[in-house]
Amino acid sequence: MKTFRNPVLPGFHPDPSAIRVGEDYYLVTSSFEYFPGVPLFHSKDLVHWQQLGHVLDRTSQLNLDGIMPSRGIWAPTIRYYNGTFYMITTFVDNEKKEHNFYVTTTDPSGDWSDPIWLDDAPGIDPSLFFDEDGRAYYTGNRIPPDGQEYPKHMDIWLQEIDLEQGKLIGEKVSIWQGALKVAHAQEGPHIYKKDDWYYLLIAEGGTGHTHAVTIARSRNITGSYEGHRSNPILTHRHLGRTYPIVNVGHAELIETQQGEWWLLCLASRTAGGYYRNLGRETFMAPVKWEQEWPVVSPGVGRLELETRSPNLPEVRWPSEPIRDDFEESSLSPTWNFLRTPRGEFWSMTERPGHLRLRLKEEQLTELSNPAFVGRRQQHLTFSASTNMEFKPQNEGETAGLTLFHNQDYHFRMELGLEQGKPVIRLVKREVGVDKLLISHPWSDPHIQFKVVGHEQEYSFYYRSNECASWGVLFEKADGRLLSTDRAGGFTGTYIGLYGSKQAKLDLNEALNQDGNHHHDLSYVDFDWFDYKEIAKQ
């Protein structure tokens, strides 16, 4: 029996939504404060996914200026109808107000439209359903019209939508409020039609340990919906906090061209206790229909790290290379910026074969758009390294490698100046406070940095270009500060390249001795970046 390993999308890839178009599968996930927004993947077999790019890759589509961690883009849904692809999602602002919109395209690997914002569309997690008569419906969640009976009590509602006019039409209809009387955070609704039943799949219990997937059905799209007596159809909350896969929920059902059904959902892997450094990842499980209801992971009833593969021809894409040599004219879709990038602070062409970052006054410790380019940590045991050329000219100019969760929780391994002399140092930032773990003199503008992670032990190394062996900067730093459980929020750990500088204090500092303006040439060049999984011993 052919098998695959979960997660199918490792690392921070939560809230998966997927569709099949012929023999092709497309999948999107949440992106929150990172830009470009809404990563987009393509597969032929539901197991092997290739990133096509991002849906929201233009500044005209997504303004994340000053956005707080874990605000921004929540829970996208992707759908296809009559030659057009739709992606609908929620933008959550710093006041936690929800703004729902959709974009369209006829080519998912090409450009998507600018947002079409919807008026009077409360709540989060919008989804679209196209009925057989051509009518389209919007579903989402909201505070119940009659008020909340308990904290986080939410209502799943439905309304017809005119996608040509970009507006909701007709009446809003409350269709379900979850499976349990004390269920909370009812969200992530998707509607499917099978055998003359309308099925409503939702998440409830919150996106933490009590997360769950539940389902209801109706003969009419507007209801009434009856909940399945076997709800929840998938959860891990009853397995305890030592089970290796936790907070399972926010799911999508999908039927293959062979007639098989599968469920994609989010879940997290723990390490070193109940700590989730990688964030919420995308997992998959088989589905069987019995008595007109879905059974997830028949005979097992839970997600497994290894399970049987779909009955589809296996199609593997070229593996993501361990090394990015920065030889292309643009960044790989693996890389993200922190918030919408402002200013031309990065270049792949000024020095061919290098990623050049111009130092910005914005810091990693701020709610800003620093000179940062990062990628997800995707494995519990991994190695990441880079080759950097940087010659700091002033105090406060730094560049290096970061393990980043948010502005208050991260590690910075960097080259900078102390009392006018270059040093390499490791800084731990926790609860918004910097702590210098070690500082070491360094005189060469060329340096290689490396971090090795073994679950919650992160070790940091350095060497010159001429040296074959790595020197120890700091070993076995506690990585739990990078977990959602310490840092909060809905994202996961990023490994980033960055450069920063202090703001100019006055005009004189920006002038040469002859009184002419000094052109700021402060930048850092990265020759390459390596990332690879390390097999467990």
Wavefront OBJ file of the C-alpha trace (Angstrom):
o trace
v 0.000 0.000 0.000
v 1.357 3.380 -0.989
v 1.463 5.845 1.889
v 2.264 9.507 2.483
v 3.471 11.463 5.493
v 1.638 14.277 7.205
v 1.689 17.206 7.179
v 1.348 17.612 3.421
v 2.301 21.283 3.844
v 4.728 21.517 6.770
v 5.315 24.741 8.649
v 2.990 27.703 9.108
v 0.212 26.892 6.566
v -3.101 27.161 8.434
v -6.757 27.209 7.353
v -6.360 25.213 4.116
v -8.954 25.550 1.384
v -8.744 23.498 -1.795
v -10.572 22.773 -5.038
v -10.294 20.340 -7.916
v -10.510 21.580 -11.498
v -10.410 18.547 -13.786
v -7.319 16.647 -12.673
v -5.661 19.645 -11.015
v -5.892 20.638 -7.366
v -5.353 24.135 -5.995
v -4.902 25.091 -2.351
v -4.572 28.341 -0.388
v -3.770 29.096 3.260
v -3.784 32.070 5.641
v -0.877 34.528 5.671
v -1.736 37.151 8.365
v 0.912 39.941 8.505
v 3.209 38.479 5.837
v 3.490 39.697 2.251
v 2.777 38.539 -0.421
v -0.527 37.283 0.948
v -2.324 33.951 0.512
v 0.193 31.362 -0.724
v -1.189 29.337 -3.645
v -0.272 25.694 -4.321
v -0.936 23.212 -7.136
v -1.030 19.404 -7.000
v -1.958 16.442 -9.166
v -2.190 13.870 -6.358
v -3.151 15.849 -3.183
v 0.144 14.788 -1.556
v 2.838 16.647 -3.471
v 2.246 20.394 -3.703
v 4.132 22.978 -5.721
v 3.838 26.637 -4.826
v 2.677 28.683 -7.805
v 3.090 31.973 -5.994
v 0.670 34.144 -4.005
v -2.810 35.430 -4.730
v -2.176 38.874 -3.219
v 1.239 39.825 -4.595
v 0.724 43.513 -5.439
v 0.728 46.412 -3.009
v -2.550 47.571 -4.577
v -4.151 44.352 -3.323
v -2.862 44.291 0.253
v -1.885 47.076 2.650
v -0.351 45.637 5.826
v 1.277 48.859 7.060
v 1.592 48.783 10.845
v -0.569 45.665 11.134
v -0.242 43.813 14.413
v 0.999 40.200 14.526
v -1.711 37.707 13.563
v -3.969 40.381 12.113
v -4.155 40.833 8.346
v -5.320 37.972 6.116
v -7.438 35.260 7.758
v -8.817 32.009 6.369
v -9.080 32.295 2.577
v -11.403 30.105 0.531
v -10.677 29.194 -3.088
v -13.448 28.231 -5.502
v -13.900 27.747 -9.255
v -16.976 28.281 -11.400
v -17.540 28.560 -15.130
v -13.931 29.368 -16.040
v -13.194 31.769 -13.181
v -11.255 31.214 -9.971
v -12.374 33.044 -6.840
v -10.461 33.645 -3.613
v -12.480 35.173 -0.782
v -11.029 36.098 2.593
v -11.073 38.419 5.602
v -8.741 41.318 6.314
v -8.647 41.932 10.081
v -7.394 45.372 11.110
v -5.680 46.434 14.341
v -9.046 47.186 15.976
v -10.014 43.600 15.085
v -12.661 44.843 12.695
v -13.359 42.430 9.855
v -13.360 43.442 6.181
v -14.340 40.748 3.683
v -13.371 40.777 0.012
v -12.717 38.550 -2.985
v -10.427 38.539 -6.006
v -10.724 36.650 -9.296
v -8.660 35.284 -12.159
v -8.971 32.951 -15.127
v -5.372 31.765 -14.635
v -4.429 30.886 -11.041
v -0.704 31.130 -11.790
v -1.163 34.595 -13.300
v -2.394 37.921 -11.943
v -5.441 38.107 -9.722
v -7.764 41.109 -9.674
v -7.684 43.919 -7.150
v -9.996 43.307 -4.154
v -13.758 43.590 -4.464
v -14.860 44.678 -0.992
v -18.223 43.544 0.331
v -20.529 45.812 2.314
v -22.601 44.485 5.191
v -20.642 41.217 5.405
v -19.957 40.772 9.121
v -17.679 38.210 10.715
v -14.764 36.179 9.422
v -13.973 33.103 7.308
v -16.131 33.744 4.239
v -16.771 30.969 1.736
v -18.568 30.690 -1.599
v -20.917 27.991 -2.866
v -22.158 27.719 -6.456
v -25.455 25.854 -6.737
v -26.582 23.819 -9.709
v -28.959 26.587 -10.837
v -26.065 29.028 -11.182
v -26.837 31.018 -8.050
v -23.936 31.797 -5.734
v -24.023 31.981 -1.941
v -21.809 33.542 0.694
v -21.356 31.900 4.074
v -19.517 33.257 7.084
v -19.836 33.667 10.814
v -21.198 36.528 12.913
v -22.464 37.383 16.371
v -25.964 35.849 16.602
v -28.715 38.364 15.747
v -30.314 37.734 19.141
v -27.005 38.232 20.962
v -24.391 35.910 22.420
v -25.529 33.470 25.096
v -21.946 32.787 26.197
v -18.426 34.016 25.282
v -17.428 33.539 21.629
v -20.879 32.215 20.741
v -21.146 32.665 16.955
v -23.746 32.146 14.250
v -23.136 30.658 10.790
v -25.085 32.682 8.223
v -25.802 32.510 4.504
v -26.781 35.040 1.851
v -26.966 35.046 -1.906
v -24.186 37.012 -3.622
v -24.048 38.726 -7.001
v -20.422 38.245 -7.988
v -20.782 40.365 -11.134
v -21.968 43.357 -9.115
v -19.798 42.571 -6.107
v -22.567 42.713 -3.523
v -24.717 40.560 -1.295
v -28.395 40.318 -2.279
v -31.507 39.021 -0.574
v -31.867 38.242 3.106
v -29.289 36.951 5.560
v -30.252 33.567 6.976
v -28.914 31.982 10.169
v -28.303 28.337 9.310
v -26.434 26.751 12.258
v -24.747 27.489 15.567
v -22.611 24.398 15.965
v -22.896 20.902 17.373
v -22.551 21.509 21.111
v -24.632 23.760 23.323
v -21.424 25.214 24.741
v -19.614 25.251 21.391
v -17.734 28.473 20.807
v -15.948 30.164 17.910
v -18.166 28.589 15.269
v -16.273 29.502 12.082
v -14.727 28.314 8.816
v -17.995 27.279 7.106
v -18.008 25.484 3.746
v -21.077 24.152 1.904
v -21.024 21.096 -0.411
v -23.783 19.325 -2.301
v -23.872 15.532 -2.516
v -26.766 13.188 -3.300
v -29.368 15.975 -2.962
v -28.051 16.979 0.485
v -26.435 20.293 1.314
v -23.632 19.641 3.797
v -22.320 22.414 6.037
v -18.826 21.787 7.401
v -17.543 24.126 10.123
v -14.889 24.479 12.800
v -15.770 25.066 16.418
v -14.076 25.046 19.797
v -11.508 27.735 18.923
v -8.230 27.200 17.100
v -6.465 25.914 20.224
v -6.496 22.521 21.917
v -10.317 22.162 21.826
v -10.530 22.743 18.058
v -12.892 20.418 16.191
v -14.601 19.739 12.850
v -18.383 19.346 12.838
v -21.010 18.894 10.143
v -24.718 19.414 9.505
v -26.975 18.805 6.502
v -30.204 19.983 4.917
v -32.333 19.266 1.859
v -32.543 23.030 1.255
v -29.600 25.380 1.164
v -31.244 27.804 3.584
v -32.041 25.042 6.065
v -33.058 23.849 8.433
v -29.750 22.029 9.071
v -29.539 18.958 11.270
v -26.279 18.252 13.053
v -24.652 14.838 12.762
v -25.181 12.733 15.891
v -21.561 11.604 15.658
v -20.171 15.144 15.850
v -17.421 16.119 15.997
v -16.318 14.156 12.940
v -12.687 15.024 13.743
v -10.917 16.373 16.817
v -7.877 15.522 18.945
v -8.982 17.270 22.118
v -9.869 13.937 23.716
v -6.399 12.480 23.047
v -4.657 14.643 25.643
v -1.766 17.061 25.436
v 0.929 14.426 24.957
v -0.426 13.257 21.595
v 2.016 14.469 18.889
v -0.670 16.161 16.740
v -2.908 18.758 18.382
v -5.492 21.546 17.751
v -7.074 19.780 14.769
v -9.764 21.688 12.885
v -10.735 24.155 10.147
v -11.262 21.621 7.390
v -12.126 21.292 3.712
v -13.704 18.285 1.973
v -12.610 17.431 -1.565
v -13.624 14.716 -4.036
v -11.078 13.283 -6.473
v -11.790 12.444 -10.111
v -11.772 8.797 -8.966
v -14.694 9.430 -6.602
v -12.621 9.262 -3.407
v -13.140 11.853 -0.682
v -10.433 13.459 1.423
v -10.305 16.025 4.175
v -7.657 18.732 4.474
v -7.360 20.522 7.803
v -5.022 22.407 10.075
v -3.157 20.861 13.006
v 0.125 21.350 14.860
v 3.013 19.136 15.842
v 4.371 19.645 19.351
v 7.983 19.485 20.541
v 9.574 19.611 23.968
v 6.203 19.570 25.707
v 3.069 21.345 24.545
v 4.920 23.880 22.398
v 4.100 24.582 18.745
v 7.000 26.415 17.098
v 5.947 25.567 13.541
v 2.478 26.992 13.936
v -0.562 25.366 12.369
v 0.195 23.133 9.378
v -1.859 21.453 6.643
v -2.726 17.776 7.206
v -4.844 15.325 5.216
v -7.020 12.305 6.051
v -9.182 9.854 4.063
v -12.982 10.099 4.182
v -15.597 7.403 3.685
v -19.347 8.055 3.422
v -21.654 5.913 5.566
v -25.399 6.423 5.825
v -25.005 9.736 4.001
v -22.503 11.151 6.503
v -18.707 11.439 6.210
v -16.417 9.323 8.380
v -12.899 10.776 8.706
v -10.002 8.308 8.963
v -12.268 5.223 9.043
v -11.257 2.703 11.697
v -8.814 5.177 13.232
v -10.722 8.381 13.849
v -7.724 10.701 14.054
v -4.948 12.223 11.984
v -1.889 10.047 11.509
v 1.669 10.987 10.653
v 1.585 8.298 7.960
v -1.481 7.023 6.128
v -2.509 5.532 2.785
v -2.189 7.688 -0.307
v -5.082 8.765 -2.551
v -5.864 6.547 -5.512
v -4.273 8.984 -7.927
v -1.200 8.791 -10.159
v 1.725 10.096 -8.161
v 3.160 13.341 -9.537
v 6.228 14.685 -7.758
v 7.441 18.194 -8.475
v 11.121 19.138 -8.439
v 12.252 19.333 -4.830
v 12.820 22.749 -3.350
v 16.609 23.159 -3.506
v 18.518 23.218 -0.241
v 20.455 26.246 -1.430
v 19.097 29.485 -2.796
v 21.992 31.111 -4.676
v 19.942 34.235 -5.426
v 20.776 33.828 -9.108
v 17.307 34.810 -10.348
v 16.081 38.359 -10.870
v 13.311 37.956 -8.293
v 12.811 36.106 -5.033
v 11.412 32.581 -4.906
v 7.815 32.394 -3.602
v 9.281 30.639 -0.548
v 10.345 34.068 0.726
v 8.116 36.637 2.420
v 8.340 40.184 3.683
v 7.104 41.321 7.060
v 4.121 43.499 6.137
v 3.786 45.271 2.800
v 7.271 46.192 1.552
v 7.808 49.940 1.291
v 10.801 51.387 -0.522
v 13.295 49.613 -2.762
v 15.248 48.033 0.063
v 16.023 44.720 -1.641
v 17.648 43.872 -4.960
v 18.633 40.737 -6.846
v 20.356 42.644 -9.644
v 22.587 45.320 -8.072
v 25.103 42.600 -7.339
v 24.253 39.568 -9.479
v 24.179 36.306 -7.560
v 23.403 38.071 -4.281
v 20.411 39.282 -2.327
v 21.170 42.868 -1.334
v 19.255 44.391 1.571
v 19.587 48.108 2.205
v 19.528 48.805 5.914
v 16.323 50.416 7.128
v 15.617 52.402 10.265
v 12.651 50.134 10.905
v 13.605 47.457 13.419
v 12.592 43.827 13.951
v 11.436 44.979 17.392
v 8.774 47.297 15.926
v 5.390 46.994 14.233
v 6.911 48.087 10.961
v 8.300 46.899 7.640
v 11.983 46.197 8.396
v 14.560 45.120 5.826
v 13.601 41.481 6.384
v 13.187 38.573 3.978
v 12.134 35.319 5.606
v 10.932 31.783 5.031
v 9.070 29.327 7.240
v 10.699 26.850 9.607
v 9.102 23.651 8.330
v 10.720 20.872 10.346
v 11.257 20.097 14.014
v 14.909 19.291 13.295
v 16.585 21.472 10.717
v 19.659 23.434 9.688
v 19.705 26.931 8.159
v 22.784 28.881 7.126
v 23.834 31.873 5.067
v 26.941 33.563 3.678
v 26.927 37.308 4.304
v 29.131 40.279 3.457
v 28.609 43.319 5.655
v 30.806 46.106 6.945
v 28.971 48.205 9.555
v 30.001 51.866 9.489
v 28.125 53.225 12.500
v 26.812 52.080 15.852
v 23.360 50.624 15.414
v 24.033 49.145 11.979
v 23.414 45.409 12.173
v 22.705 42.541 9.796
v 22.318 38.811 10.166
v 20.027 35.834 10.617
v 16.906 35.785 12.775
v 14.604 33.115 14.179
v 11.433 35.171 14.270
v 7.943 34.778 15.700
v 7.037 38.428 16.208
v 8.565 41.735 17.267
v 8.650 40.681 20.938
v 9.778 37.053 20.562
v 12.796 36.156 18.437
v 16.519 35.447 18.236
v 18.941 37.698 16.321
v 22.380 36.401 15.284
v 24.074 39.475 13.880
v 27.194 41.396 12.980
v 27.414 44.930 14.342
v 29.591 47.426 16.195
v 30.292 47.733 19.905
v 32.376 50.748 20.935
v 33.421 51.147 17.321
v 34.678 47.580 16.917
v 32.904 44.845 14.918
v 31.419 41.958 16.878
v 29.121 39.024 16.250
v 26.458 38.480 18.875
v 23.365 36.522 19.732
v 20.386 38.385 21.172
v 17.324 36.699 22.643
v 14.175 38.814 22.744
v 11.355 37.612 24.974
v 8.310 39.508 26.252
v 9.675 42.547 24.409
v 13.006 42.599 26.283
v 16.405 42.028 24.655
v 18.972 39.853 26.398
v 22.507 39.576 25.046
v 23.468 35.907 25.229
v 27.005 36.278 23.867
v 29.217 38.739 22.005
v 32.393 37.836 20.123
v 34.977 40.053 18.333
v 35.047 39.759 14.552
v 37.075 41.623 11.957
v 36.164 40.083 8.597
v 33.232 41.589 6.618
v 32.599 38.092 5.252
v 30.884 35.695 7.648
v 28.727 32.601 7.530
v 25.989 32.083 10.120
v 24.241 28.797 10.885
v 21.458 27.706 13.212
v 20.665 24.062 13.970
v 17.363 23.198 15.600
v 16.642 19.936 17.419
v 13.067 20.390 18.599
v 13.467 22.999 21.377
v 17.266 23.190 21.339
v 18.552 25.845 18.944
v 22.329 26.118 18.482
v 24.113 28.962 16.708
v 27.417 28.777 14.788
v 29.680 30.958 12.665
v 32.762 30.725 10.445
v 34.780 32.664 7.896
v 34.674 31.779 4.218
v 38.131 30.240 4.466
v 37.333 28.040 7.454
v 35.939 24.529 6.982
v 34.751 24.018 10.559
v 32.042 25.937 12.397
v 32.761 27.844 15.573
v 30.251 27.685 18.402
v 28.549 30.962 19.200
v 25.887 29.563 21.554
v 24.477 26.066 21.971
v 21.140 24.725 23.132
v 19.216 27.958 23.511
v 15.647 27.257 24.620
v 13.472 27.654 21.533
v 10.125 27.629 23.343
v 9.944 31.404 23.118
v 9.297 30.880 19.386
v 6.153 28.842 20.026
v 2.592 30.070 19.831
v 2.279 28.963 23.428
v 4.795 31.593 24.565
v 4.587 34.244 21.859
v 0.836 34.020 21.191
v -0.900 34.580 17.889
v -1.719 32.349 14.934
v 1.535 32.194 12.944
v 4.733 30.127 13.182
v 8.492 30.561 13.236
v 10.260 32.258 10.337
v 13.972 32.154 9.504
v 14.909 35.552 8.162
v 17.723 37.626 6.691
v 17.710 41.255 7.795
v 19.594 44.531 8.137
v 18.848 47.623 10.221
v 20.326 50.929 11.336
v 19.592 53.718 13.768
v 17.719 56.809 12.677
v 19.765 59.916 11.872
v 19.687 62.266 14.846
v 20.177 65.534 12.960
v 21.124 66.969 9.608
v 24.833 67.185 10.429
v 25.049 63.422 10.696
v 23.781 63.139 7.131
v 26.466 65.500 5.780
v 30.057 64.915 4.809
v 32.726 67.183 6.259
v 32.511 69.394 3.147
v 28.834 69.974 3.851
v 27.545 67.845 0.991
v 24.814 65.310 1.530
v 26.191 61.820 2.112
v 24.491 59.154 0.002
v 23.577 56.271 2.288
v 25.362 53.187 0.996
v 24.684 50.968 3.993
v 23.640 47.537 2.827
v 24.307 43.848 3.369
v 24.841 41.244 0.644
v 23.780 37.623 1.084
v 25.537 35.237 -1.294
v 23.399 32.196 -0.529
v 20.967 30.692 1.969
v 20.638 26.988 2.854
v 17.709 25.267 4.565
v 17.341 21.525 5.081
v 15.636 19.008 7.310
v 17.892 16.992 9.591
v 16.912 13.375 10.065
v 16.184 12.494 13.670
v 18.812 10.357 15.328
l 1 2 3 4 5 6 7 8 9 10 11 12 13 14 15 16 17 18 19 20 21 22 23 24 25 26 27 28 29 30 31 32 33 34 35 36 37 38 39 40 41 42 43 44 45 46 47 48 49 50 51 52 53 54 55 56 57 58 59 60 61 62 63 64 65 66 67 68 69 70 71 72 73 74 75 76 77 78 79 80 81 82 83 84 85 86 87 88 89 90 91 92 93 94 95 96 97 98 99 100 101 102 103 104 105 106 107 108 109 110 111 112 113 114 115 116 117 118 119 120 121 122 123 124 125 126 127 128 129 130 131 132 133 134 135 136 137 138 139 140 141 142 143 144 145 146 147 148 149 150 151 152 153 154 155 156 157 158 159 160 161 162 163 164 165 166 167 168 169 170 171 172 173 174 175 176 177 178 179 180 181 182 183 184 185 186 187 188 189 190 191 192 193 194 195 196 197 198 199 200 201 202 203 204 205 206 207 208 209 210 211 212 213 214 215 216 217 218 219 220 221 222 223 224 225 226 227 228 229 230 231 232 233 234 235 236 237 238 239 240 241 242 243 244 245 246 247 248 249 250 251 252 253 254 255 256 257 258 259 260 261 262 263 264 265 266 267 268 269 270 271 272 273 274 275 276 277 278 279 280 281 282 283 284 285 286 287 288 289 290 291 292 293 294 295 296 297 298 299 300 301 302 303 304 305 306 307 308 309 310 311 312 313 314 315 316 317 318 319 320 321 322 323 324 325 326 327 328 329 330 331 332 333 334 335 336 337 338 339 340 341 342 343 344 345 346 347 348 349 350 351 352 353 354 355 356 357 358 359 360 361 362 363 364 365 366 367 368 369 370 371 372 373 374 375 376 377 378 379 380 381 382 383 384 385 386 387 388 389 390 391 392 393 394 395 396 397 398 399 400 401 402 403 404 405 406 407 408 409 410 411 412 413 414 415 416 417 418 419 420 421 422 423 424 425 426 427 428 429 430 431 432 433 434 435 436 437 438 439 440 441 442 443 444 445 446 447 448 449 450 451 452 453 454 455 456 457 458 459 460 461 462 463 464 465 466 467 468 469 470 471 472 473 474 475 476 477 478 479 480 481 482 483 484 485 486 487 488 489 490 491 492 493 494 495 496 497 498 499 500 501 502 503 504 505 506 507 508 509 510 511 512 513 514 515 516 517 518 519 520 521 522 523 524 525 526 527 528 529 530 531 532 533 534 535 536 537
